[in-house]
Amino acid sequence: MILLQSPSRFLLQILKDRVVSGDKGVDIDCHTVEFDDVRYHIQFSMRNPKVMVLSVALPLAPPEAILHDGLPLGAIDAIKAAYGAVVQILDPPKDCFDVTMKINLTKLPTDEEQRNVVLTRIASVREVVLGAPLKLLLRHLASKTVAPNVDKLVALVHRPNESFFLAPQADKVTVVYPMRFQDSIDIVLATSFLQEFVEARRTAALNNAPSCMWSPVPPLELKGVNADALDANAGFVTFVVFPRHVEGRKLDKTVWSLLTFHAYVSYHVKCSEGFMHTRMRRRVESLIQGLGPC
């Protein structure tokens, strides 16, 4: 199965091209959109060719999602920690965007390998911003504590008008996804996929992975949540994350995997649908050939 990559390939290519081109670059003013309605506005000016203005629009948050000044909890601190002096946050952000940053390419490391690491991190701004509250909670789990001033159930935005939920405890964090799909065929395929996903987790080779459960009804962790937030037509998926899953370098991988779980399922549902369509077309072609003239 294919895992989605954190860096935006389009954004990363623009950054690398600008570093290579030196002062010979051209004006750039472009928009791009990624899955789950994350939008970017990228600007370069010949008056200052080594400075990029990057604006990011996040998915529209539902009412239950926790935000601080319009951004996910801890997002500003996460940006500062990830990028340091390379990035300056502009306040207020550009219209119709949630955060705008000025990126000074002259402050990148001179070593090529280190420079590429920083550029890749900039292209992963989606993970830095949207994953900030998730990383905060899981970092406390690694130290077997609970983040202060956090509710017993935390709703985090990951898709337009959709949240997933975390129930943090000192020894574990329970993560619950209400799974919603618009197309009736996607609903059937996703339900089957998720049930098989849970069965696959029970194999001996995956004993160290977070435990996984699927249910057609909301689990007990979501008791008291607004009914609109629980409107799921493909059931509910629950992961239980323990400290061993977020130790050291595992933390970033776990954050990204949880943040994009719905997109991961959607991708494989569409791949399965495309594969079945291809098989059906080939079968029809073979039948037509069999019915043709001898």
Phi and psi in degrees as GROMACS dihedral restraints (atoms count N, CA, C in turn):
[ dihedral_restraints ]
;  ai    aj    ak    al  type     phi  dphi    fc
    3     4     5     6     1   -93.4    20    10
    4     5     6     7     1   134.0    20    10
    6     7     8     9     1  -101.0    20    10
    7     8     9    10     1   137.9    20    10
    9    10    11    12     1   -69.4    20    10
   10    11    12    13     1   145.1    20    10
   12    13    14    15     1   -92.3    20    10
   13    14    15    16     1   145.2    20    10
   15    16    17    18     1   -70.5    20    10
   16    17    18    19     1   -46.1    20    10
   18    19    20    21     1   -69.0    20    10
   19    20    21    22     1   140.5    20    10
   21    22    23    24     1   -74.0    20    10
   22    23    24    25     1   117.1    20    10
   24    25    26    27     1   -63.9    20    10
   25    26    27    28     1   -37.0    20    10
   27    28    29    30     1   -65.3    20    10
   28    29    30    31     1   -47.0    20    10
   30    31    32    33     1   -65.3    20    10
   31    32    33    34     1   -41.4    20    10
   33    34    35    36     1   -64.3    20    10
   34    35    36    37     1   -39.4    20    10
   36    37    38    39     1   -65.9    20    10
   37    38    39    40     1   -40.6    20    10
   39    40    41    42     1   -62.3    20    10
   40    41    42    43     1   -43.1    20    10
   42    43    44    45     1   -62.7    20    10
   43    44    45    46     1   -45.3    20    10
   45    46    47    48     1   -65.9    20    10
   46    47    48    49     1   -41.1    20    10
   48    49    50    51     1   -62.3    20    10
   49    50    51    52     1   -39.3    20    10
   51    52    53    54     1   -69.0    20    10
   52    53    54    55     1   -37.1    20    10
   54    55    56    57     1   -65.7    20    10
   55    56    57    58     1   -41.4    20    10
   57    58    59    60     1   -70.5    20    10
   58    59    60    61     1   -37.0    20    10
   60    61    62    63     1   -72.5    20    10
   61    62    63    64     1   -15.8    20    10
   63    64    65    66     1    64.7    20    10
   64    65    66    67     1  -131.0    20    10
   66    67    68    69     1   -91.0    20    10
   67    68    69    70     1    10.5    20    10
   69    70    71    72     1   -97.5    20    10
   70    71    72    73     1     8.9    20    10
   72    73    74    75     1   -68.0    20    10
   73    74    75    76     1   168.6    20    10
   75    76    77    78     1  -111.5    20    10
   76    77    78    79     1   166.1    20    10
   78    79    80    81     1   -61.8    20    10
   79    80    81    82     1   137.7    20    10
   81    82    83    84     1  -129.6    20    10
   82    83    84    85     1   131.0    20    10
   84    85    86    87     1  -147.6    20    10
   85    86    87    88     1    94.8    20    10
   87    88    89    90     1  -138.8    20    10
   88    89    90    91     1   158.9    20    10
   90    91    92    93     1  -120.2    20    10
   91    92    93    94     1   146.1    20    10
   93    94    95    96     1  -145.7    20    10
   94    95    96    97     1   153.5    20    10
   96    97    98    99     1  -127.8    20    10
   97    98    99   100     1   137.1    20    10
   99   100   101   102     1  -109.9    20    10
  100   101   102   103     1   176.0    20    10
  102   103   104   105     1   -57.8    20    10
  103   104   105   106     1   152.1    20    10
  105   106   107   108     1    63.9    20    10
  106   107   108   109     1    24.8    20    10
  108   109   110   111     1    62.5    20    10
  109   110   111   112     1    41.8    20    10
  111   112   113   114     1   -92.7    20    10
  112   113   114   115     1   122.0    20    10
  114   115   116   117     1  -115.8    20    10
  115   116   117   118     1   143.2    20    10
  117   118   119   120     1  -122.2    20    10
  118   119   120   121     1   144.2    20    10
  120   121   122   123     1  -123.4    20    10
  121   122   123   124     1   115.9    20    10
  123   124   125   126     1  -111.1    20    10
  124   125   126   127     1   127.2    20    10
  126   127   128   129     1  -134.0    20    10
  127   128   129   130     1   130.7    20    10
  129   130   131   132     1  -128.5    20    10
  130   131   132   133     1   142.5    20    10
  132   133   134   135     1  -123.0    20    10
  133   134   135   136     1   141.5    20    10
  135   136   137   138     1   -65.8    20    10
  136   137   138   139     1   -20.7    20    10
  138   139   140   141     1   -66.1    20    10
  139   140   141   142     1   -27.3    20    10
  141   142   143   144     1  -146.3    20    10
  142   143   144   145     1    74.6    20    10
  144   145   146   147     1   -67.5    20    10
  145   146   147   148     1   -13.9    20    10
  147   148   149   150     1   -99.2    20    10
  148   149   150   151     1    13.1    20    10
  150   151   152   153     1  -123.2    20    10
  151   152   153   154     1   125.1    20    10
  153   154   155   156     1  -109.6    20    10
  154   155   156   157     1   135.7    20    10
  156   157   158   159     1  -103.6    20    10
  157   158   159   160     1   116.9    20    10
  159   160   161   162     1  -117.2    20    10
  160   161   162   163     1   120.7    20    10
  162   163   164   165     1  -111.6    20    10
  163   164   165   166     1   139.9    20    10
  165   166   167   168     1  -127.0    20    10
  166   167   168   169     1   129.4    20    10
  168   169   170   171     1  -109.0    20    10
  169   170   171   172     1   127.6    20    10
  171   172   173   174     1   -93.5    20    10
  172   173   174   175     1   165.2    20    10
  174   175   176   177     1   -58.1    20    10
  175   176   177   178     1   144.8    20    10
  177   178   179   180     1   -60.7    20    10
  178   179   180   181     1   125.0    20    10
  180   181   182   183     1   -81.9    20    10
  181   182   183   184     1   137.9    20    10
  183   184   185   186     1   -74.8    20    10
  184   185   186   187     1   167.5    20    10
  186   187   188   189     1   -58.8    20    10
  187   188   189   190     1   -32.6    20    10
  189   190   191   192     1   -79.8    20    10
  190   191   192   193     1   -13.5    20    10
  192   193   194   195     1   -70.5    20    10
  193   194   195   196     1   142.8    20    10
  195   196   197   198     1   -86.9    20    10
  196   197   198   199     1   122.1    20    10
  198   199   200   201     1  -129.1    20    10
  199   200   201   202     1   155.4    20    10
  201   202   203   204     1  -131.5    20    10
  202   203   204   205     1   111.9    20    10
  204   205   206   207     1    56.2    20    10
  205   206   207   208     1    39.3    20    10
  207   208   209   210     1    82.1    20    10
  208   209   210   211     1    -0.4    20    10
  210   211   212   213     1  -121.1    20    10
  211   212   213   214     1   158.1    20    10
  213   214   215   216     1   -57.2    20    10
  214   215   216   217     1   148.0    20    10
  216   217   218   219     1   -54.2    20    10
  217   218   219   220     1   126.3    20    10
  219   220   221   222     1    83.4    20    10
  220   221   222   223     1     6.1    20    10
  222   223   224   225     1   -64.9    20    10
  223   224   225   226     1   -43.9    20    10
  225   226   227   228     1   -62.2    20    10
  226   227   228   229     1   -46.7    20    10
  228   229   230   231     1   -62.1    20    10
  229   230   231   232     1   -36.5    20    10
  231   232   233   234     1   -66.2    20    10
  232   233   234   235     1   -39.7    20    10
  234   235   236   237     1   -63.6    20    10
  235   236   237   238     1   -45.5    20    10
  237   238   239   240     1   -63.2    20    10
  238   239   240   241     1   -40.8    20    10
  240   241   242   243     1   -69.6    20    10
  241   242   243   244     1   -35.4    20    10
  243   244   245   246     1   -76.6    20    10
  244   245   246   247     1   -34.6    20    10
  246   247   248   249     1  -116.0    20    10
  247   248   249   250     1   -17.9    20    10
  249   250   251   252     1    57.2    20    10
  250   251   252   253     1  -133.7    20    10
  252   253   254   255     1   -75.3    20    10
  253   254   255   256     1   -10.5    20    10
  255   256   257   258     1   -69.3    20    10
  256   257   258   259     1   -29.7    20    10
  258   259   260   261     1  -119.2    20    10
  259   260   261   262     1   135.8    20    10
  261   262   263   264     1  -118.0    20    10
  262   263   264   265     1   127.4    20    10
  264   265   266   267     1   -84.0    20    10
  265   266   267   268     1   126.6    20    10
  267   268   269   270     1   -93.6    20    10
  268   269   270   271     1   132.6    20    10
  270   271   272   273     1  -128.1    20    10
  271   272   273   274     1   121.8    20    10
  273   274   275   276     1   -82.0    20    10
  274   275   276   277     1   163.4    20    10
  276   277   278   279     1   -71.2    20    10
  277   278   279   280     1   167.0    20    10
  279   280   281   282     1   -63.2    20    10
  280   281   282   283     1   153.9    20    10
  282   283   284   285     1   -55.8    20    10
  283   284   285   286     1   138.9    20    10
  285   286   287   288     1    72.7    20    10
  286   287   288   289     1    11.1    20    10
  288   289   290   291     1  -126.3    20    10
  289   290   291   292     1   158.3    20    10
  291   292   293   294     1   -95.0    20    10
  292   293   294   295     1   -29.5    20    10
  294   295   296   297     1  -148.4    20    10
  295   296   297   298     1   138.8    20    10
  297   298   299   300     1  -126.1    20    10
  298   299   300   301     1   132.9    20    10
  300   301   302   303     1  -128.3    20    10
  301   302   303   304     1   143.9    20    10
  303   304   305   306     1  -104.2    20    10
  304   305   306   307     1   118.8    20    10
  306   307   308   309     1  -108.4    20    10
  307   308   309   310     1   117.5    20    10
  309   310   311   312     1   -96.5    20    10
  310   311   312   313     1   104.1    20    10
  312   313   314   315     1   -71.8    20    10
  313   314   315   316     1   -15.2    20    10
  315   316   317   318     1   -72.5    20    10
  316   317   318   319     1   -15.3    20    10
  318   319   320   321     1   -96.1    20    10
  319   320   321   322     1     8.3    20    10
  321   322   323   324     1   -71.1    20    10
  322   323   324   325     1   154.1    20    10
  324   325   326   327     1   -60.8    20    10
  325   326   327   328     1   149.0    20    10
  327   328   329   330     1   -76.1    20    10
  328   329   330   331     1   -30.0    20    10
  330   331   332   333     1   -68.1    20    10
  331   332   333   334     1   129.5    20    10
  333   334   335   336     1   -61.7    20    10
  334   335   336   337     1   -42.6    20    10
  336   337   338   339     1   -64.6    20    10
  337   338   339   340     1   -45.8    20    10
  339   340   341   342     1   -64.8    20    10
  340   341   342   343     1   -37.5    20    10
  342   343   344   345     1   -62.6    20    10
  343   344   345   346     1   -42.2    20    10
  345   346   347   348     1   -65.1    20    10
  346   347   348   349     1   -33.6    20    10
  348   349   350   351     1   -63.0    20    10
  349   350   351   352     1   -43.6    20    10
  351   352   353   354     1   -67.7    20    10
  352   353   354   355     1   -42.1    20    10
  354   355   356   357     1   -61.9    20    10
  355   356   357   358     1   -40.8    20    10
  357   358   359   360     1   -64.2    20    10
  358   359   360   361     1   -37.1    20    10
  360   361   362   363     1   -67.2    20    10
  361   362   363   364     1   -38.5    20    10
  363   364   365   366     1   -64.8    20    10
  364   365   366   367     1   -41.6    20    10
  366   367   368   369     1   -68.1    20    10
  367   368   369   370     1   -12.8    20    10
  369   370   371   372     1   -98.0    20    10
  370   371   372   373     1    25.2    20    10
  372   373   374   375     1   -59.6    20    10
  373   374   375   376     1   -30.1    20    10
  375   376   377   378     1   -56.5    20    10
  376   377   378   379     1   -48.1    20    10
  378   379   380   381     1   -65.0    20    10
  379   380   381   382     1   -39.9    20    10
  381   382   383   384     1   -61.7    20    10
  382   383   384   385     1   -44.5    20    10
  384   385   386   387     1   -80.1    20    10
  385   386   387   388     1   -56.6    20    10
  387   388   389   390     1   -68.1    20    10
  388   389   390   391     1   -30.5    20    10
  390   391   392   393     1   -86.5    20    10
  391   392   393   394     1    -1.5    20    10
  393   394   395   396     1   -57.8    20    10
  394   395   396   397     1   -51.5    20    10
  396   397   398   399     1   -66.6    20    10
  397   398   399   400     1   -34.7    20    10
  399   400   401   402     1   -65.4    20    10
  400   401   402   403     1   -43.3    20    10
  402   403   404   405     1   -64.6    20    10
  403   404   405   406     1   -37.3    20    10
  405   406   407   408     1   -59.9    20    10
  406   407   408   409     1   -47.1    20    10
  408   409   410   411     1   -67.6    20    10
  409   410   411   412     1   -40.9    20    10
  411   412   413   414     1   -74.4    20    10
  412   413   414   415     1   -27.9    20    10
  414   415   416   417     1   -65.4    20    10
  415   416   417   418     1   -37.8    20    10
  417   418   419   420     1   -67.4    20    10
  418   419   420   421     1   -36.1    20    10
  420   421   422   423     1   -61.4    20    10
  421   422   423   424     1   -38.2    20    10
  423   424   425   426     1   -59.8    20    10
  424   425   426   427     1   -32.5    20    10
  426   427   428   429     1   -95.7    20    10
  427   428   429   430     1     8.5    20    10
  429   430   431   432     1    58.9    20    10
  430   431   432   433     1    44.7    20    10
  432   433   434   435     1  -132.6    20    10
  433   434   435   436     1   172.3    20    10
  435   436   437   438     1  -113.9    20    10
  436   437   438   439     1   134.5    20    10
  438   439   440   441     1   -58.1    20    10
  439   440   441   442     1   136.7    20    10
  441   442   443   444     1   -69.4    20    10
  442   443   444   445     1   153.8    20    10
  444   445   446   447     1    57.5    20    10
  445   446   447   448     1    35.8    20    10
  447   448   449   450     1  -117.6    20    10
  448   449   450   451     1   136.3    20    10
  450   451   452   453     1   -66.9    20    10
  451   452   453   454     1   164.6    20    10
  453   454   455   456     1   -68.3    20    10
  454   455   456   457     1   -23.0    20    10
  456   457   458   459     1  -133.5    20    10
  457   458   459   460     1   122.8    20    10
  459   460   461   462     1  -114.4    20    10
  460   461   462   463     1   129.9    20    10
  462   463   464   465     1  -103.0    20    10
  463   464   465   466     1   126.8    20    10
  465   466   467   468     1  -121.9    20    10
  466   467   468   469     1   135.4    20    10
  468   469   470   471     1   -76.1    20    10
  469   470   471   472     1   139.8    20    10
  471   472   473   474     1  -140.1    20    10
  472   473   474   475     1   -14.8    20    10
  474   475   476   477     1  -143.6    20    10
  475   476   477   478     1   162.1    20    10
  477   478   479   480     1   -56.0    20    10
  478   479   480   481     1   120.5    20    10
  480   481   482   483     1    61.5    20    10
  481   482   483   484     1    24.7    20    10
  483   484   485   486     1  -135.5    20    10
  484   485   486   487     1   141.4    20    10
  486   487   488   489     1  -122.3    20    10
  487   488   489   490     1   158.6    20    10
  489   490   491   492     1  -118.6    20    10
  490   491   492   493     1   164.8    20    10
  492   493   494   495     1  -124.2    20    10
  493   494   495   496     1   144.3    20    10
  495   496   497   498     1  -125.4    20    10
  496   497   498   499     1   134.7    20    10
  498   499   500   501     1  -114.8    20    10
  499   500   501   502     1    93.9    20    10
  501   502   503   504     1   -79.9    20    10
  502   503   504   505     1   136.5    20    10
  504   505   506   507     1  -134.8    20    10
  505   506   507   508     1   168.4    20    10
  507   508   509   510     1   -66.2    20    10
  508   509   510   511     1   -32.4    20    10
  510   511   512   513     1  -104.8    20    10
  511   512   513   514     1    -6.8    20    10
  513   514   515   516     1  -165.1    20    10
  514   515   516   517     1   160.3    20    10
  516   517   518   519     1  -127.3    20    10
  517   518   519   520     1   123.0    20    10
  519   520   521   522     1   -94.9    20    10
  520   521   522   523     1   127.1    20    10
  522   523   524   525     1  -116.0    20    10
  523   524   525   526     1   126.2    20    10
  525   526   527   528     1  -124.3    20    10
  526   527   528   529     1   131.9    20    10
  528   529   530   531     1  -116.1    20    10
  529   530   531   532     1   116.4    20    10
  531   532   533   534     1   -75.4    20    10
  532   533   534   535     1   120.8    20    10
  534   535   536   537     1   -96.5    20    10
  535   536   537   538     1   117.9    20    10
  537   538   539   540     1  -123.1    20    10
  538   539   540   541     1   138.4    20    10
  540   541   542   543     1  -139.8    20    10
  541   542   543   544     1   148.2    20    10
  543   544   545   546     1   -87.3    20    10
  544   545   546   547     1   -39.0    20    10
  546   547   548   549     1   -83.9    20    10
  547   548   549   550     1   137.3    20    10
  549   550   551   552     1   -63.3    20    10
  550   551   552   553     1   -36.3    20    10
  552   553   554   555     1   -67.9    20    10
  553   554   555   556     1   -40.0    20    10
  555   556   557   558     1   -61.1    20    10
  556   557   558   559     1   -37.2    20    10
  558   559   560   561     1   -61.6    20    10
  559   560   561   562     1   -46.0    20    10
  561   562   563   564     1   -64.8    20    10
  562   563   564   565     1   -47.3    20    10
  564   565   566   567     1   -64.9    20    10
  565   566   567   568     1   -42.1    20    10
  567   568   569   570     1   -64.3    20    10
  568   569   570   571     1   -42.5    20    10
  570   571   572   573     1   -59.9    20    10
  571   572   573   574     1   -45.0    20    10
  573   574   575   576     1   -65.1    20    10
  574   575   576   577     1   -43.7    20    10
  576   577   578   579     1   -59.3    20    10
  577   578   579   580     1   -45.5    20    10
  579   580   581   582     1   -67.2    20    10
  580   581   582   583     1   -37.3    20    10
  582   583   584   585     1   -65.2    20    10
  583   584   585   586     1   -40.2    20    10
  585   586   587   588     1   -69.1    20    10
  586   587   588   589     1   -33.6    20    10
  588   589   590   591     1   -59.5    20    10
  589   590   591   592     1   -44.0    20    10
  591   592   593   594     1   -65.9    20    10
  592   593   594   595     1   -41.5    20    10
  594   595   596   597     1   -63.2    20    10
  595   596   597   598     1   -40.3    20    10
  597   598   599   600     1   -62.9    20    10
  598   599   600   601     1   -33.5    20    10
  600   601   602   603     1   -62.1    20    10
  601   602   603   604     1   -24.4    20    10
  603   604   605   606     1   -80.6    20    10
  604   605   606   607     1    -5.0    20    10
  606   607   608   609     1   -70.9    20    10
  607   608   609   610     1   153.6    20    10
  609   610   611   612     1   -61.7    20    10
  610   611   612   613     1   -31.7    20    10
  612   613   614   615     1   -66.4    20    10
  613   614   615   616     1   -19.2    20    10
  615   616   617   618     1  -112.2    20    10
  616   617   618   619     1    26.9    20    10
  618   619   620   621     1   -61.5    20    10
  619   620   621   622     1   -28.7    20    10
  621   622   623   624     1   -89.1    20    10
  622   623   624   625     1    -5.1    20    10
  624   625   626   627     1   -75.4    20    10
  625   626   627   628     1   157.8    20    10
  627   628   629   630     1   -57.3    20    10
  628   629   630   631     1   141.0    20    10
  630   631   632   633     1   -64.2    20    10
  631   632   633   634     1   147.7    20    10
  633   634   635   636     1  -135.6    20    10
  634   635   636   637     1   136.3    20    10
  636   637   638   639     1  -136.6    20    10
  637   638   639   640     1   149.6    20    10
  639   640   641   642     1  -126.0    20    10
  640   641   642   643     1   141.3    20    10
  642   643   644   645     1  -145.7    20    10
  643   644   645   646     1   142.2    20    10
  645   646   647   648     1   -75.0    20    10
  646   647   648   649     1   -12.4    20    10
  648   649   650   651     1  -121.7    20    10
  649   650   651   652     1   158.3    20    10
  651   652   653   654     1   -60.1    20    10
  652   653   654   655     1   135.4    20    10
  654   655   656   657     1   -70.6    20    10
  655   656   657   658     1   168.9    20    10
  657   658   659   660     1   -62.5    20    10
  658   659   660   661     1   -27.0    20    10
  660   661   662   663     1   -60.3    20    10
  661   662   663   664     1   -24.6    20    10
  663   664   665   666     1   -96.9    20    10
  664   665   666   667     1    14.0    20    10
  666   667   668   669     1   -61.4    20    10
  667   668   669   670     1   129.2    20    10
  669   670   671   672     1    92.7    20    10
  670   671   672   673     1    -6.3    20    10
  672   673   674   675     1   -74.7    20    10
  673   674   675   676     1   144.7    20    10
  675   676   677   678     1   -52.9    20    10
  676   677   678   679     1   138.5    20    10
  678   679   680   681     1   -60.0    20    10
  679   680   681   682     1   -34.3    20    10
  681   682   683   684     1   -62.4    20    10
  682   683   684   685     1   -33.7    20    10
  684   685   686   687     1   -75.2    20    10
  685   686   687   688     1   -13.3    20    10
  687   688   689   690     1  -107.3    20    10
  688   689   690   691     1    15.9    20    10
  690   691   692   693     1   -79.7    20    10
  691   692   693   694     1    83.5    20    10
  693   694   695   696     1  -116.6    20    10
  694   695   696   697     1   127.4    20    10
  696   697   698   699     1  -100.1    20    10
  697   698   699   700     1    -0.8    20    10
  699   700   701   702     1  -124.8    20    10
  700   701   702   703     1    21.9    20    10
  702   703   704   705     1    85.8    20    10
  703   704   705   706     1  -168.0    20    10
  705   706   707   708     1  -128.4    20    10
  706   707   708   709     1   132.7    20    10
  708   709   710   711     1  -109.1    20    10
  709   710   711   712     1   133.0    20    10
  711   712   713   714     1  -122.6    20    10
  712   713   714   715     1   129.0    20    10
  714   715   716   717     1  -113.7    20    10
  715   716   717   718     1   142.4    20    10
  717   718   719   720     1  -114.1    20    10
  718   719   720   721     1   113.8    20    10
  720   721   722   723     1  -101.8    20    10
  721   722   723   724     1   129.7    20    10
  723   724   725   726     1  -109.3    20    10
  724   725   726   727     1   166.5    20    10
  726   727   728   729     1   -53.9    20    10
  727   728   729   730     1   -34.0    20    10
  729   730   731   732     1   -65.7    20    10
  730   731   732   733     1   -19.6    20    10
  732   733   734   735     1   -83.2    20    10
  733   734   735   736     1    -9.5    20    10
  735   736   737   738     1  -126.9    20    10
  736   737   738   739     1    20.8    20    10
  738   739   740   741     1   -78.0    20    10
  739   740   741   742     1   135.7    20    10
  741   742   743   744     1    54.6    20    10
  742   743   744   745     1  -126.0    20    10
  744   745   746   747     1   -72.3    20    10
  745   746   747   748     1   -12.7    20    10
  747   748   749   750     1   -66.5    20    10
  748   749   750   751     1   -23.0    20    10
  750   751   752   753     1   -59.5    20    10
  751   752   753   754     1   -52.4    20    10
  753   754   755   756     1   -62.3    20    10
  754   755   756   757     1   -40.9    20    10
  756   757   758   759     1   -64.6    20    10
  757   758   759   760     1   -41.2    20    10
  759   760   761   762     1   -66.9    20    10
  760   761   762   763     1   -41.2    20    10
  762   763   764   765     1   -59.3    20    10
  763   764   765   766     1   -48.5    20    10
  765   766   767   768     1   -66.2    20    10
  766   767   768   769     1   -40.1    20    10
  768   769   770   771     1   -64.0    20    10
  769   770   771   772     1   -41.4    20    10
  771   772   773   774     1   -71.5    20    10
  772   773   774   775     1   -38.6    20    10
  774   775   776   777     1   -65.1    20    10
  775   776   777   778     1   -31.4    20    10
  777   778   779   780     1  -112.9    20    10
  778   779   780   781     1    20.3    20    10
  780   781   782   783     1   -60.8    20    10
  781   782   783   784     1   -44.4    20    10
  783   784   785   786     1   -63.0    20    10
  784   785   786   787     1   -42.2    20    10
  786   787   788   789     1   -63.8    20    10
  787   788   789   790     1   -36.8    20    10
  789   790   791   792     1   -61.0    20    10
  790   791   792   793     1   -45.9    20    10
  792   793   794   795     1   -65.2    20    10
  793   794   795   796     1   -45.1    20    10
  795   796   797   798     1   -59.0    20    10
  796   797   798   799     1   -42.1    20    10
  798   799   800   801     1   -59.8    20    10
  799   800   801   802     1   -46.9    20    10
  801   802   803   804     1   -73.7    20    10
  802   803   804   805     1   -28.5    20    10
  804   805   806   807     1   -64.1    20    10
  805   806   807   808     1   -46.4    20    10
  807   808   809   810     1   -66.1    20    10
  808   809   810   811     1   -36.6    20    10
  810   811   812   813     1   -64.3    20    10
  811   812   813   814     1   -42.3    20    10
  813   814   815   816     1   -63.4    20    10
  814   815   816   817     1   -41.8    20    10
  816   817   818   819     1   -63.4    20    10
  817   818   819   820     1   -44.6    20    10
  819   820   821   822     1   -63.5    20    10
  820   821   822   823     1   -38.8    20    10
  822   823   824   825     1   -64.0    20    10
  823   824   825   826     1   -43.8    20    10
  825   826   827   828     1   -65.6    20    10
  826   827   828   829     1   -38.6    20    10
  828   829   830   831     1   -62.4    20    10
  829   830   831   832     1   -41.6    20    10
  831   832   833   834     1   -63.1    20    10
  832   833   834   835     1   -45.2    20    10
  834   835   836   837     1   -61.3    20    10
  835   836   837   838     1   -40.9    20    10
  837   838   839   840     1   -65.5    20    10
  838   839   840   841     1   -41.5    20    10
  840   841   842   843     1   -62.5    20    10
  841   842   843   844     1   -42.4    20    10
  843   844   845   846     1   -64.7    20    10
  844   845   846   847     1   -37.9    20    10
  846   847   848   849     1   -65.5    20    10
  847   848   849   850     1   -42.9    20    10
  849   850   851   852     1   -62.9    20    10
  850   851   852   853     1   -42.4    20    10
  852   853   854   855     1   -61.2    20    10
  853   854   855   856     1   -40.9    20    10
  855   856   857   858     1   -67.8    20    10
  856   857   858   859     1   -35.4    20    10
  858   859   860   861     1   -66.7    20    10
  859   860   861   862     1   -41.2    20    10
  861   862   863   864     1   -63.2    20    10
  862   863   864   865     1   -42.1    20    10
  864   865   866   867     1   -62.7    20    10
  865   866   867   868     1   -37.2    20    10
  867   868   869   870     1   -68.8    20    10
  868   869   870   871     1   -26.4    20    10
  870   871   872   873     1   -90.6    20    10
  871   872   873   874     1    -6.3    20    10
  873   874   875   876     1   -73.3    20    10
  874   875   876   877     1   176.0    20    10
  876   877   878   879     1   -65.7    20    10
  877   878   879   880     1   145.8    20    10
